């Protein structure tokens, strides 16, 4: 069994800006506010621009700015349910997926949690809000950081909650079907709440997959990455457990979705349901990912397998700082548990951007 370890999140010292040490370790991409950035490869967004329907929806939301948003979010949840093939009552909306993670943790109040490592740092951050004891299943570079079937063996009756990402961040691998089913079954047997982070699923070849509300899991998704609109915080979860969804709702503010985000969410759900936007996006991601993999490998950079719109790279060269000298920001991965300064993550962007990135890399002594 891969090595796992247990650690605790207690009180954290604050810095001069009031941020805790935990906050300072939760470093995400996209920090354009403290860097001179011409090309941001540190955030993983759809390289295809958002369709016209999204901008029209934003303008409609602005027209509604003098009204309170609908606290029940009926039109938004109905649109998402129509897209996902579930009931509106199975849908909970949030100000991005991050707000929903925190609401889930507050609703469940777990004492013991299981996550993978490396993985998205937001799970640890949310679990820290209730001082949960976290067990980490260490993913291995030897098999491309793929989740193994033995992950399910760590789930016991004392495990209150499990967070997994499909595909995983920062490496972009989808979970094999038999492994995912084993995890779901073990969670059902032990009464463990399972959260499956699917925020990047719609940018993989499984973009048409609908959440299975009969599996008892919480399927966490967002329009942020799918439509390249991170400034509009709009996420949602789908779960067939009515008691659990209602409990999660109790831990959200009455008006947690703005009128603008609400209108954009309604439009986004209809675009996914009625147009070929996702198919076009996935085709673009697939082609550019293959292009980057081939060219980066030829430059002597190790590229780990990915199924979505970002790539995990390994190199002995300090690429992040060297690229920043040319205004290109990538995601340093040394703060991911299980990774170090040799690892960086890059987004899959438009072809002209990728050509520029590769051109700069060709000038660096690797």
C-alpha positions as CSV (number, residue, x, y, z in Angstrom):
1,X,0.0,0.0,0.0
2,X,1.4,3.4,-0.8
3,X,2.6,5.4,2.1
4,X,0.0,7.5,3.9
5,X,0.4,9.9,6.9
6,X,-1.8,11.6,9.4
7,X,-1.4,15.2,10.3
8,X,-3.4,17.8,12.2
9,X,-4.4,21.4,11.4
10,X,-4.5,23.5,14.6
11,X,-4.3,27.2,15.3
12,X,-2.0,29.2,12.9
13,X,0.1,32.3,13.5
14,X,-1.0,35.4,11.6
15,X,1.2,37.6,9.4
16,X,1.0,41.3,9.1
17,X,-1.9,41.2,6.7
18,X,-4.0,38.9,9.0
19,X,-3.4,35.8,6.8
20,X,-2.8,32.6,8.7
21,X,0.2,30.4,7.9
22,X,-2.3,27.9,6.5
23,X,-3.6,30.6,4.1
24,X,-0.1,31.5,3.0
25,X,0.5,27.8,2.1
26,X,-2.7,27.6,0.0
27,X,-1.1,29.2,-3.0
28,X,-3.2,29.1,-6.2
29,X,-2.4,30.3,-9.6
30,X,-3.5,33.6,-11.1
31,X,-1.7,36.0,-8.9
32,X,-1.5,38.8,-11.5
33,X,-1.9,41.4,-8.8
34,X,1.7,41.0,-7.4
35,X,3.4,40.0,-10.6
36,X,4.1,41.4,-14.1
37,X,2.3,38.8,-16.2
38,X,1.8,38.8,-20.0
39,X,0.8,35.2,-20.3
40,X,-0.8,33.4,-17.3
41,X,-0.1,29.7,-17.5
42,X,-0.7,29.2,-13.8
43,X,-4.5,29.1,-14.1
44,X,-6.3,26.3,-15.9
45,X,-9.1,27.7,-18.0
46,X,-10.8,26.7,-21.2
47,X,-8.7,28.0,-24.1
48,X,-11.9,28.6,-26.0
49,X,-13.5,32.0,-25.2
50,X,-16.8,32.1,-23.5
51,X,-19.7,32.2,-26.0
52,X,-21.7,35.3,-26.7
53,X,-24.6,34.0,-24.5
54,X,-22.4,34.4,-21.4
55,X,-21.8,38.1,-22.0
56,X,-25.4,38.7,-22.8
57,X,-26.3,37.0,-19.5
58,X,-23.8,39.2,-17.6
59,X,-25.5,42.3,-19.1
60,X,-28.9,41.0,-18.1
61,X,-27.6,40.5,-14.6
62,X,-26.4,44.1,-14.5
63,X,-29.9,45.2,-15.3
64,X,-31.1,43.4,-12.2
65,X,-28.5,44.9,-9.9
66,X,-31.1,46.9,-8.1
67,X,-33.0,43.8,-7.0
68,X,-32.1,41.1,-4.5
69,X,-31.2,37.8,-6.3
70,X,-33.7,35.0,-5.8
71,X,-32.7,33.4,-2.5
72,X,-34.2,30.1,-3.7
73,X,-32.3,30.2,-7.0
74,X,-35.2,28.4,-8.6
75,X,-34.5,29.3,-12.3
76,X,-30.7,28.6,-11.8
77,X,-31.2,25.3,-10.1
78,X,-33.9,24.3,-12.7
79,X,-31.5,25.1,-15.6
80,X,-28.6,23.1,-14.0
81,X,-31.0,20.2,-13.3
82,X,-32.1,20.2,-16.9
83,X,-28.5,20.1,-18.0
84,X,-27.4,17.4,-15.6
85,X,-30.6,15.2,-15.7
86,X,-31.5,15.5,-12.1
87,X,-34.1,17.3,-9.9
88,X,-33.7,20.9,-8.9
89,X,-33.8,19.8,-5.3
90,X,-30.6,17.8,-5.9
91,X,-28.7,21.0,-6.8
92,X,-27.0,23.4,-4.4
93,X,-25.3,26.5,-5.8
94,X,-22.4,28.4,-4.4
95,X,-20.1,31.3,-4.9
96,X,-17.6,29.1,-6.7
97,X,-16.8,25.5,-5.7
98,X,-14.7,26.7,-2.8
99,X,-17.7,28.1,-0.9
100,X,-19.4,24.7,-1.3
101,X,-16.4,22.8,0.0
102,X,-16.6,24.9,3.2
103,X,-20.3,24.4,3.5
104,X,-20.0,20.7,3.1
105,X,-17.4,20.5,5.8
106,X,-19.5,22.6,8.2
107,X,-22.5,20.4,7.5
108,X,-20.7,17.1,8.0
109,X,-18.4,18.3,10.8
110,X,-15.9,15.5,10.1
111,X,-13.4,14.3,12.7
112,X,-11.5,12.1,10.3
113,X,-10.9,12.8,6.6
114,X,-9.2,11.1,3.8
115,X,-7.6,12.9,0.8
116,X,-5.0,12.2,-1.8
117,X,-1.6,13.9,-2.1
118,X,-0.8,15.8,-4.2
119,X,-4.2,17.2,-4.7
120,X,-6.1,20.6,-4.7
121,X,-5.1,22.5,-1.5
122,X,-8.7,23.7,-1.0
123,X,-9.7,20.4,0.6
124,X,-7.1,20.8,3.4
125,X,-8.1,24.4,3.8
126,X,-11.8,23.6,4.3
127,X,-11.1,20.6,6.6
128,X,-9.0,22.9,8.7
129,X,-12.1,24.9,9.6
130,X,-13.2,22.0,11.8
131,X,-9.8,20.8,12.8
132,X,-10.4,17.4,11.1
133,X,-7.6,14.8,11.3
134,X,-6.5,14.2,7.8
135,X,-5.1,11.0,6.3
136,X,-3.2,11.4,3.1
137,X,-2.9,8.7,0.4
138,X,0.3,9.5,-1.4
139,X,0.1,9.3,-5.1
140,X,3.2,8.1,-6.9
141,X,5.1,9.6,-9.9
142,X,6.0,6.0,-10.8
143,X,2.5,5.4,-12.2
144,X,1.8,9.0,-13.3
145,X,0.1,9.9,-10.0
146,X,-2.8,7.6,-10.7
147,X,-5.2,6.7,-7.9
148,X,-4.9,3.0,-7.0
149,X,-7.6,0.6,-6.0
150,X,-6.0,0.2,-2.6
151,X,-7.2,3.8,-1.8
152,X,-10.6,2.2,-0.9
153,X,-8.8,0.1,1.8
154,X,-8.1,3.2,3.8
155,X,-11.8,4.0,4.1
156,X,-13.2,2.7,7.4
157,X,-16.2,3.3,9.6
158,X,-14.2,6.0,11.4
159,X,-13.7,7.9,8.1
160,X,-16.2,10.7,8.1
161,X,-15.5,12.3,4.7
162,X,-13.4,11.6,1.6
163,X,-12.3,14.2,-1.0
164,X,-11.2,13.0,-4.4
165,X,-10.8,14.9,-7.7
166,X,-11.7,13.4,-11.0
167,X,-9.5,14.5,-12.8
168,X,-6.9,15.2,-10.1
169,X,-5.1,18.5,-9.7
170,X,-2.2,19.1,-10.4
171,X,-1.6,16.1,-12.7
172,X,-4.9,16.0,-14.6
173,X,-5.4,12.2,-14.5
174,X,-9.0,10.7,-14.6
175,X,-9.7,8.0,-12.1
176,X,-10.2,4.5,-13.6
177,X,-13.8,3.4,-13.5
178,X,-13.1,0.3,-11.4
179,X,-11.2,2.3,-8.8
180,X,-13.9,5.0,-8.6
181,X,-16.6,2.3,-8.2
182,X,-14.6,0.6,-5.4
183,X,-14.3,4.0,-3.6
184,X,-18.0,4.6,-3.9
185,X,-19.0,1.2,-2.7
186,X,-16.6,1.4,0.3
187,X,-18.1,4.8,1.2
188,X,-21.6,3.3,1.0
189,X,-20.6,0.4,3.3
190,X,-19.0,2.6,5.9
191,X,-21.5,5.5,5.8
192,X,-18.7,7.9,4.7
193,X,-19.5,11.1,2.9
194,X,-17.8,11.1,-0.5
195,X,-17.1,14.3,-2.3
196,X,-16.0,14.0,-6.0
197,X,-14.5,17.2,-7.3
198,X,-15.4,17.2,-11.0
199,X,-14.6,20.9,-11.8
200,X,-12.4,19.9,-14.7
201,X,-14.4,16.9,-15.9
202,X,-16.2,18.8,-18.6
203,X,-12.8,19.7,-20.2
204,X,-12.0,16.0,-20.7
205,X,-13.2,13.4,-23.1
206,X,-15.9,12.5,-20.5
207,X,-17.5,15.9,-20.9
208,X,-20.9,14.4,-21.6
209,X,-20.9,12.4,-18.3
210,X,-23.8,13.4,-16.0
211,X,-23.5,13.0,-12.2
212,X,-25.0,9.8,-10.9
213,X,-27.3,11.0,-8.2
214,X,-28.0,7.4,-7.1
215,X,-24.4,6.8,-6.0
216,X,-24.8,8.8,-2.8
217,X,-21.8,11.0,-3.6
218,X,-21.6,14.7,-3.7
219,X,-20.5,15.7,-7.2
220,X,-18.9,19.1,-7.1
221,X,-18.7,21.2,-10.3
222,X,-18.3,24.8,-11.5
223,X,-18.7,26.9,-14.6
224,X,-15.5,28.8,-13.7
225,X,-13.1,26.6,-15.6
226,X,-15.5,25.4,-18.3
227,X,-16.2,28.9,-19.5
228,X,-13.0,30.7,-18.5
229,X,-14.8,33.0,-16.1
230,X,-12.9,32.8,-12.8
231,X,-13.9,36.3,-11.9
232,X,-17.6,35.2,-11.8
233,X,-17.8,32.9,-8.8
234,X,-20.5,30.3,-9.8
235,X,-20.3,26.7,-8.7
236,X,-22.7,23.9,-7.9
237,X,-23.0,20.5,-6.4
238,X,-25.4,17.7,-7.3
239,X,-26.3,15.0,-4.7
240,X,-29.3,12.7,-4.5
241,X,-29.2,12.6,-0.6
242,X,-32.0,15.1,0.2
243,X,-31.1,15.3,3.9
244,X,-27.5,16.0,3.1
245,X,-28.2,18.7,0.5
246,X,-30.6,20.5,2.8
247,X,-28.0,20.4,5.6
248,X,-25.4,21.9,3.3
249,X,-27.8,24.6,2.3
250,X,-28.2,25.6,5.9
251,X,-24.5,26.6,5.9
252,X,-24.8,29.0,3.1
253,X,-25.9,32.7,3.2
254,X,-29.4,33.5,1.9
255,X,-28.0,35.4,-1.1
256,X,-24.8,33.7,-1.8
257,X,-25.2,34.1,-5.6
258,X,-25.2,37.5,-7.2
259,X,-27.7,38.5,-9.9
260,X,-24.9,38.6,-12.4
261,X,-23.6,35.1,-11.5
262,X,-27.1,33.8,-11.4
263,X,-27.9,34.9,-15.0
264,X,-24.5,33.6,-16.2
265,X,-25.1,30.2,-14.6
266,X,-28.5,29.9,-16.2
267,X,-27.0,30.8,-19.6
268,X,-24.0,28.4,-19.1
269,X,-26.3,25.5,-18.3
270,X,-28.3,26.1,-21.4
271,X,-25.1,26.4,-23.6
272,X,-23.9,23.0,-22.3
273,X,-27.2,21.4,-22.8
274,X,-28.1,22.8,-26.2
275,X,-24.9,23.6,-28.1
276,X,-21.6,22.0,-29.1
277,X,-19.5,24.3,-27.1
278,X,-18.1,21.6,-24.8
279,X,-17.3,19.3,-27.7
280,X,-15.4,22.1,-29.5
281,X,-13.6,23.0,-26.3
282,X,-12.5,19.5,-25.5
283,X,-11.2,19.0,-29.1
284,X,-9.2,22.2,-28.8
285,X,-7.8,21.1,-25.4
286,X,-6.9,17.6,-26.7
287,X,-5.1,18.9,-29.8
288,X,-3.1,21.6,-27.9
289,X,-2.3,19.2,-25.0
290,X,-0.8,16.7,-27.5
291,X,1.2,19.5,-29.2
292,X,2.6,20.6,-25.8
293,X,3.4,17.1,-24.7
294,X,5.4,16.3,-27.8
295,X,7.3,19.6,-27.9
296,X,8.0,19.7,-24.2
297,X,9.2,16.1,-24.2
298,X,11.5,16.9,-27.1
299,X,13.1,19.7,-25.0
300,X,13.9,17.1,-22.3
301,X,11.1,18.1,-19.8
302,X,9.3,15.2,-18.2
303,X,5.5,15.5,-18.9
304,X,3.1,13.5,-16.8
305,X,0.0,12.0,-18.4
306,X,-3.1,14.3,-18.3
307,X,-6.7,14.0,-19.5
308,X,-7.6,17.6,-19.2
309,X,-6.4,21.2,-19.8
310,X,-3.3,21.3,-17.7
311,X,0.0,19.4,-17.5
312,X,2.3,18.6,-14.6
313,X,6.0,18.9,-15.6
314,X,9.2,17.9,-13.9
315,X,12.6,19.4,-14.5
316,X,15.8,20.2,-12.7
317,X,15.9,23.7,-14.1
318,X,14.2,26.6,-12.3
319,X,11.7,27.1,-15.1
320,X,9.2,29.1,-13.1
321,X,11.5,32.0,-12.3
322,X,13.1,31.9,-15.7
323,X,9.8,32.1,-17.5
324,X,8.7,35.0,-15.3
325,X,11.6,37.0,-16.7
326,X,9.7,36.8,-20.0
327,X,6.3,37.6,-18.4
328,X,5.1,34.0,-18.4
329,X,3.7,32.8,-15.1
330,X,3.4,29.1,-14.3
331,X,2.2,27.3,-11.2
332,X,5.0,26.3,-8.8
333,X,4.0,23.0,-7.2
334,X,6.4,22.8,-4.3
335,X,3.6,23.6,-1.8
336,X,1.7,20.5,-2.9
337,X,2.2,17.7,-0.5
338,X,4.3,15.0,-2.2
339,X,5.9,17.4,-4.7
340,X,9.0,19.7,-4.6
341,X,10.6,22.5,-6.5
342,X,11.2,20.3,-9.5
343,X,7.5,20.3,-10.4
344,X,5.5,23.0,-12.1
345,X,2.0,23.0,-13.7
346,X,1.1,24.7,-16.9
347,X,-2.3,25.3,-18.5
348,X,-3.2,24.3,-22.0
349,X,-3.8,27.5,-23.8
350,X,-4.4,28.7,-27.3
351,X,-2.0,27.6,-30.0
352,X,-0.4,31.1,-30.5
353,X,0.2,31.3,-26.7
354,X,1.6,27.8,-26.6
355,X,4.0,28.6,-29.5
356,X,5.3,31.6,-27.5
357,X,5.8,29.5,-24.4
358,X,7.7,26.9,-26.3
359,X,9.8,29.6,-28.0
360,X,10.9,31.0,-24.7
361,X,11.7,27.5,-23.4
362,X,13.9,26.8,-26.4
363,X,16.0,29.8,-25.3
364,X,16.5,28.4,-21.8
365,X,19.4,26.1,-21.1
366,X,17.6,23.0,-19.9
